[in-house]
Amino acid sequence: MKKFFSILIAIVLLLVILPVSGAQAQKKPVAFETSIQIRNLSANAGQITLAFYNLDGSLVGTSDQPIGANETLSFLRTTMPIAAGFDGSVVVASNVPVAGMSNLHGLMDATNVMTYGAFNAFDSGATTVYLPTLMKNNWGYDTFFYAQNLGGADANITVNYSDGVTKTANGVKPGASAMFSQAFEDHAGKVFAATVTATQNIAVTVAQDGPTLLTYNSFASGSLTPVMPLVQENHYGYFTGIQIQNIGSASTNVEVLYMPSLHGSSCYERQTIPAGESRTFGEPAFYRDGGDTTCIKGQMFVGSAVVAGNSGTQPLVAVVNQLNNQTKKGGAYNAFNYGMGGSGIIYPLIMDRNYDYFTSWSIVNVGSAPLPATAIVCQVTGKNKNGNPVNKTLTNASEVAAYASWTLEHKNLIADGFVGGATCTVTGGKVIGTANQFANSPRWAGKDTLLVYEGIIIP
């Protein structure tokens, strides 16, 4: 069984390190590096192999590692067969079922990280994929993305942007990636979308790079009713923008329903999205004046959202950005297809007080009936700061209504210094979910320490 990563690894020596004076705040990273987390989904020990490819398709090196039952392995550059300056992708093969994710680090200099983003591994690709959120000079943000060839032959890749711009990359080798940077392209608008086609199956990871770092993966198909497990508005400086792209052939009127879990009240927001274009929801409903919405401007809201109306029955995809401009923290995740809910969720990385980092999850009930208390059971396994094994069971304490979510913060809940993963299962329903990684302490002041990723659905 293979898992594919579209990984962005550009270590500090690849780019010139620009001097930054104390009087001038640095706004963007000068380079990037990546860590990888892989979780064994089975009760059997196994073996994994990581193969690293340069952008030109040449194999840089491989790493063979044993992986224990239900174990999460973490890899940093110093534990990978790559040198500083590597820029490329990795393919992970295993003889047991695994899931994986990656944390991308934006560097302010050779050793210090200023921004963070997270994204999941791919287990398949497609010849056409969709990117709802791309930017050029949008309030200090630009995007770039890597398109990885998952096929067995060279790939020709074409990017058609919603503003009419077209870019190509030909002869991309199997396992390798092509990089597209919107900052160096000619675009009429500041925010736009794209459709990427290729002669082989591909997967794409996008980085939104600015004062914070937000990352998300490409979509291979759309949904009539995308679901967003976590939406924060007016929540201690946090707000959420939901960029919904219409990948169909006709315009459609979209209604988003917001369902509170911790704060706020139910409300809706409506906008029209032309074919091939995208529109931003969430932020307009809770912040801006006007618009077709029942949401209360300035109200604190923490909960979930779902597309409850789609007049043209057009396929939609959506990226959810969570941002705090004051503290410079941000993270993004992909909305889910409502019909893809499963019997459980895999979270490859869960933390509690790990260098002040902790996680939280938001699990949405996408079944037709409420889930009673203790219907969702999460088995959390890993090690504490002393290296001792930890095995803890967490369950939902109260009922979770249809379309609603169970949001749980893990700080002070599992074990001091805990790092591991979780497997959540549900009785009598279907679920989807996301996880936030977060640190909020003096040592991380002014740094982007919010990372968000999608839970991996168990069919």
N, C-alpha and C positions, 0 to 999 in steps of 0.2 A: 504494500500500500504506500502511495507517495503523497506527500503534502508539498505544495509549492508555495514558496515565499516570493513575493515581489518586494525585494528589500532595498532600501536606500542606505548604502554604506559609503560615505565619503569622509574618510578620516582626515584629521587636521592637516597633515602634510600635503594633501591634494590641493588645497586652496591657500592663497596668500593670507597670512594673518595680519589684519589691519590694526595699526596702533589706535587705541582709544584713550583720550585724555580723561582725567577725572572730572573735568568740567563738562564733557560732552557725553551724554548717555548713549550707550550703544543700543541700536534699535533692532538689529538682526544678527543671527549667527554668522560666523565666518567659515564654518565647516560643520559637518555632521558625522555622527557615528551611531552604531546600532547595537542593541542587545537583543537576544532571541530567547524565548521561553517555549519549551516543548513539553507537553504533558501526555503521559501514557494513559490511554482511556480504558485499559483492560486490567484484569487482575493477574496478568502474567507478565513476567519480566521479558524484555526484548532488546533489540539492537537498532540503533538509528545511524544513518550516514548523512553527513552534511557535505554537499558539493558546491564549491564557490566558483562563480564565473565572472570574468571581466566583461565590460560592455562590448568588447570585440568578440566575445564568445569563447575565449580561451579558458580552460580549466586552471584555476589558480591552485587549488588544493582540496583535499577531502579530510573529514574527521569522522572516525568511527567511535561510537559511545554506547555503552550499555545503559539501559533505562529500566528502573525497577517498576514493579506493579504500582499503578496509580501515582507514579512519581512525576514531578516537574523538574526538568533540567534547565538551567540558565547558562547562556553563553555570552561572554563579552569579547571584545577584540583580542584581548590577551589570551583567550582560550580558544580562538579560532585560527585556522591555518592561513591567515592573511596578514599583510604588513600594513603599516600606516600609508594611507593614500589609496587603498583599495576602493574601487567604485564599481558596484555590480550587483549580482543577485545570487541566491542560494536555492538549491533544491534539496529537500529532506526526504530520504527514503527510509522505510522502517518495516519490520516484520511483525509489528503489533499496531493496532489502531492508535493514532496519535492526533493531537490538535496542537496548534502553535500560534504564537503571536510575537510581535516585535515592538520594542520601544525605541523610538528614534530620538536622539539627543542633539540639540543644536548647541554648538560650542562658541563661547565668547573669546576663547583663546585656547592654547594647547591643552589645558587641563580642566578648565571650568565650564560647566554646563549652564546655559541660560534659559533654554526652552526644551519642552518635551512633547512628544506625540506618540500614539500607539495605534497599531493596526494588526489585523488577523492574517494568518496564513491562508492561501488559497488551496483547495483540493481539486479544482478544475478551472477551466477557462472557457472562452467563447470567441468566435470570430468577430462579434460586434459587442462592444461594451459602452456604458454611458457614464458620464462625469457631470453631475448636476451643479457643482460649485467650482468655478475657476475664477481667478482674479488677476488683474494687472493694476498696480498702484492704487489699490482700494484701501484708503486710510492706513497706508504703510504696509499693506499685505500684497504679496505676489504668490502665485502658485507655480509649482513644477511637478511633473509626474514621470514615473518610470513605467514603461509598457514591456512586460516580460513575455518572451516567446515560450509557450508551454508545449509546442508541437515538436515534431520530429524532423522538420525541414526548415530552411531559412524562411523568415516571414517578412512580407512587405506590409507596413503599417501606415494607415492614413488617418489623420485627425481632422474632422470637420467641426469647427467651432460654430456656435449659434449666431455669432456676429458676422459670419461669412468667410472667415479666415480658414485656410487649409494648410496643413503641414504634413510631411511624409518622412518616413524612415524606411529604407529598403535594405534587404539582406541581413536582417537581424537573426543571429545564430540561435539554434535551440538552447534553451536555458538562459540565454543572455537577455539583456534589456536595452531599450532605447530611451533616452531622456529628452523630455520636452520642457522648456522653461518659458512661461508666458511673459516674464519680464523682458525677454529679448525678442518677442514677437510683436507684430503690429495689430493692436486691437482697438476698436472704436470705443468700447465700453469698459467699465471697471469690473463688472461682475457678469459672467456669461457661463454657458454650459458647452459640452462637446459630446460628439459621438465618435468612437474610435473603431475602425474596422481593420481587419488583417486577413492575410491568406493562411494563417495558422491560428490556433487557439491562443489567446493572450489573456493576461491579467494585469491590471493597472493599480498602482498606489499613488495617491495624490498628497502632496504636502502643501498646506497653506502657511506660508512663511512670513513672519513679521515680528511684532513685539511678543507674540506668543506663537506656538507651533501647533497646528491642528492637522491631523492626517485621516484619510479615509480611503476605502477601496472602491474599485469600479463595480458597476452593476451589469450583470449579463442579461437581465430581464426586468420587467416592471410588474407592478401590482395595481389593482384597482383601488385597494384600500391599505396603503402603507401605514405601519404602526411605529410610533416613537416612544420607547419605554420611559425616557426621562426628559422632562422639560422643566427648566428653572426660569422664572421671571421675577425680577425685583427681589431676588433671594440673596441678601447680604452682598449686593453688588453684581450678582450673576444674572445674565439674561441669555435667552436661547433664540437663535435664528434657524428656521427650518427651510432649507432651499429645496423646493419640489420642482422636478423637471418632468414635463410632459413628453414622453418618448413616442407618443402616438402620432397619427396623421391628421388629427383635427383638434380644434380648440375645445377646452372643457372648463366648466365651472367647478371649482374644488371647494368643499367645505371641510375644515379641520375641526374636530371636536376635542376639547381639552378636559381631562378627567383628573381631579386632584387626588393625591395620595397623602401628602403631609400638610400642604397649605393650599388655600384658595378655594374657588368654586368653579363648577362646570360652566363652560361657555363655548361659543363657536366663532370661527373666522372664515370668511368667504373671499375668494379671488378667482379671476379668470386667467388660465395659463394657455397661451397659444401653442400650437404644435411645435415641438423641438426646442421650446424655450423653458426657462425656469423663473419662479417667483419666490420671494422670501415671506414666510409665515412666522408667527410667534412674536418676533420683535415688533412688527407693526400693530398687532392686536393689543399688546400690553404696554406699549410705549408711545406710539405716534397717534396724533389726532386724526379723526376721520376713519374711513374704511367700513366695510360691512362686517361688524363684529359685535358680540354681546359681552366680550371680555372687559374687565374693569381696568382702566389705565392706572398704573402704579400699584396694583394689587400684588401681594406676594403669592406666587403660585409655584408649587412643586408637585408634579404628577406626571401623567402620560398623555399622549395625544394619538388620534387616529383619523385618517381620512374617512369621514362618514358620508360624504357626498361627492360624486364624480359624474356630472351630467352627461358627458360625452362618452362615458365608459372607456376612457383612454388609459393605457398603461402609464404608471407614474413611478418615479424613483425619487428618493429624498436623502439628503445629508443634513444632520443635526449638529449645529455648532453651539457649544456652551462657552461663554466668554465673560470674563470680569476685567473690564478696562482699567479699573483703579489698581488692582493687584497684579495685572498682567498675567492672568492665568486663562488658559483655554484648551478645549479638547473637542473632538468631533467623532461622530459615529454614523453608520449607515442605518437608515430606517429599515424595518423588516416587512416582508410580505406577510399579511395577516394569515394567509392560508398555509404558511410554512411553520406554524407553531408545532412543537413536538412534545414528547413525553418527559423531557428534561433539558437541562442546559449544562454545558461544560464551561467552567471558568479556569483558563490555564494559569492565571496569576491572581492570587489573593494575598493581601498583606495586612498586618496589624503592628503598628509602631516600628516599622522597618526603616531606620534612620528618619523617623517621624512620618514616614509614608503609611497610609492605610487605604483600604479599598471600601467601596460600597457597591451594592448591586440594586438594580431596579428590574423586577421580574413582572411581566404583564400577563394577565390571564386572557388568552385569546380564544377561550372556549365559550360556549353559549350559556353556561350556568356559573353562578358564583362558586369559588373555591373555598371550602370551609377552613377554619384554623387547622394547622398542622398538615394540610394537604400537600404543601411543598416541603420536601425534606432535602436539605443540602448537607452533604458529607464533605467536610473541609479537612484536608490532610496536608502535612508539610512538616517544617521544623521551626523551633523557636530560636532565639538569638544564641542559645548555648548549643545548638545542634541537636537538641532532643526531639524525638518524633512527637507530633501533635495530631490528634484525630478528634474532631469535634463535630457534633450534629446541630444544625440550626434549622428551625422551622418557622413558618409564618404564624404569628401570634393571634391574628384576627382574620376574618373573612376577606377575600379579595374578589370584588365584583367583576363581571365581564367588562373588558377593556380597561380596567383599573390595574394598579401596580402595587407590588410589595417592595418598598424601598428600605434597605437595611444598611447602616453604617457599621463597619467592622472594628473601629477603634475601641480598644480596651475590651474586646469581646472574645478574641480567640486566644492569643498568647503574645507576650512581649517579644518583639522582634520577629514575629512569625512571617515566613515566606512559604507559599505553597500554592495549591489550587483547590477547586471544589467541583463536585458533581452534584447537581440538583435534579431531583425527580419529582413528578407530580402524579397524584392519584385523582382520577376522574376529570381530567381536563387537559388542556394544552397551554404551553407557555413559550415566551420569548424573553430575552433580557439583555441588558448591558451592564458594564462595570466601570466605575470611576476609580482611578488611582489619584491620590491627592496627598499633599503635604502642606501644612500651614503652621509653620513655626518660625522663630527668628532666624534660624540658620538658612531658611529658604526664602527670606523676605526679598521681594522684587523679582523673583524667578518664576517662570512658568512651570508650576509643579502639578498641573492637572492633565491627566491622560485618560482617554476614554476608549473602550473597545467593546465589540459585540460578543455576547455569550454565544458559544457554539451549540447549535440546536441538536438534541438527540431525537431522532425520528420517533 
